[in-house]
Amino acid sequence: PRPMNEYPTQSELLSCLTNIASVAGDTTNVPFRVDVIPLHGKPPMYSVMIKSPAKDLLRRQIGQILSRPFALGATSFMLTGSEAASLVERGHAK
């Protein structure tokens, strides 16, 4: 497991997701809302709400990157600390 300070901040994850959205062709100014849910002694969870009208597109895009499906029609989902970290790392790798 990673040290706690290696998990993305709310703004890091938000800018990473916003970047994914713009690459996917979404032009919404703030396509997501991200909340970090700290868990005592465990990696944080991240609550992500899709605010963009292109919900299906963005959900598919993120699901592909994480290789896990999200419920159809879901407008919000939870990411684990390691999922959030891998999204952000992948964003930095470009």
C-alpha positions as CSV (number, residue, x, y, z in Angstrom):
1,P,0.0,0.0,0.0
2,R,1.1,3.6,-0.6
3,P,1.7,6.2,2.0
4,M,-1.4,8.4,2.6
5,N,0.2,11.5,1.0
6,E,0.6,9.6,-2.3
7,Y,-3.2,9.5,-3.0
8,P,-4.4,12.3,-5.3
9,T,-5.9,15.4,-3.8
10,Q,-9.4,16.5,-4.8
11,S,-8.0,19.0,-7.3
12,E,-5.6,16.6,-8.8
13,L,-8.3,14.0,-9.5
14,L,-10.7,16.7,-10.7
15,S,-8.2,18.1,-13.2
16,C,-7.3,14.6,-14.4
17,L,-10.9,13.7,-15.0
18,T,-11.5,17.1,-16.7
19,N,-8.6,16.3,-19.0
20,I,-10.1,12.9,-19.8
21,A,-13.4,14.6,-20.6
22,S,-11.8,17.2,-22.9
23,V,-9.8,14.5,-24.7
24,A,-13.1,12.6,-25.2
25,G,-14.6,15.8,-26.8
26,D,-16.6,17.1,-23.8
27,T,-16.5,20.9,-23.6
28,T,-18.3,21.3,-20.2
29,N,-16.4,23.8,-18.1
30,V,-16.6,21.6,-14.9
31,P,-17.7,18.2,-16.1
32,F,-17.3,16.5,-12.7
33,R,-17.7,17.1,-9.0
34,V,-15.2,15.3,-6.9
35,D,-15.3,14.7,-3.1
36,V,-12.6,13.0,-1.1
37,I,-13.9,10.8,1.7
38,P,-11.1,10.2,4.2
39,L,-11.2,6.8,5.9
40,H,-9.5,6.4,9.2
41,G,-6.3,4.4,8.7
42,K,-7.2,3.4,5.2
43,P,-6.8,5.0,1.7
44,P,-9.4,7.6,0.9
45,M,-12.4,6.9,-1.3
46,Y,-13.4,9.4,-4.0
47,S,-17.0,10.3,-4.8
48,V,-17.3,11.4,-8.4
49,M,-20.4,13.0,-9.8
50,I,-20.7,13.6,-13.5
51,K,-22.2,17.0,-14.1
52,S,-21.6,17.1,-17.9
53,P,-24.5,16.3,-20.2
54,A,-22.2,13.7,-21.9
55,K,-22.6,11.3,-19.0
56,D,-22.6,8.1,-21.0
57,L,-19.5,9.1,-22.9
58,L,-17.5,10.1,-19.8
59,R,-18.6,7.0,-17.8
60,R,-17.5,4.7,-20.7
61,Q,-14.2,6.6,-21.1
62,I,-13.4,6.3,-17.4
63,G,-14.6,2.7,-17.3
64,Q,-12.3,1.8,-20.1
65,I,-9.3,3.4,-18.4
66,L,-10.0,1.6,-15.2
67,S,-11.2,-1.6,-17.1
68,R,-14.3,-1.9,-15.0
69,P,-17.9,-1.2,-16.0
70,F,-20.0,1.4,-14.3
71,A,-23.8,0.9,-13.9
72,L,-25.6,2.2,-17.0
73,G,-27.2,5.5,-16.3
74,A,-25.1,6.1,-13.2
75,T,-24.4,9.8,-12.7
76,S,-22.0,9.2,-9.8
77,F,-19.6,6.5,-8.7
78,M,-17.0,5.8,-6.1
79,L,-13.3,5.4,-6.9
80,T,-10.9,3.7,-4.5
81,G,-7.7,5.4,-3.6
82,S,-5.7,3.2,-5.9
83,E,-8.1,3.7,-8.8
84,A,-7.8,7.5,-8.3
85,A,-4.1,7.3,-8.1
86,S,-3.8,5.2,-11.3
87,L,-6.0,7.6,-13.2
88,V,-3.8,10.5,-12.1
89,E,-0.6,8.6,-12.8
90,R,-1.8,7.7,-16.2
91,G,-2.6,11.4,-16.8
92,H,0.9,12.4,-15.9
93,A,2.4,9.7,-18.1
94,K,1.2,11.3,-21.3
